[in-house]
Amino acid sequence: MAAPQKTLTSEEAHIKVTKLGLGEKAKATITLKNGTKVKGYVARADDNEFVMRDRKTDTPTTIRYDEVSKVDRNSGHSMARNLGIGIAIGIGAVIVVALVAWASFGD
């Protein structure tokens, strides 16, 4: 049985949002106490509220710290980057196998 998730206090939410910073690199998913999730980046942070902007539509959403239940930093890698890494590893493995086969064929 999973433990119930702790809801942040207004002060804890303020600290977490402040640690994210501001601008397009301050990506996060904010879960509100009503269950709504807001994804984007922190565009502005004041004493009582902050503004999240959707990365695709640039739509601003103003959120009060006392409405926040959870703050998740979105610092994961993009799908394109992961795909590129996978392809590079695959090509490298094929080259190593080919070199080993070529070296053993010469003996």
Secondary structure, DSSP 8 states (H G I E B T S, - for coil): ---------HHHHHHHHHHH-SSTT-EEEEEETTS-EEEEEEEEE-SSEEEEE-TTT--EEEEEGGGEEEEEE-----HHHHHHHHHHHHHHHHHHHHHHHHHHHT-
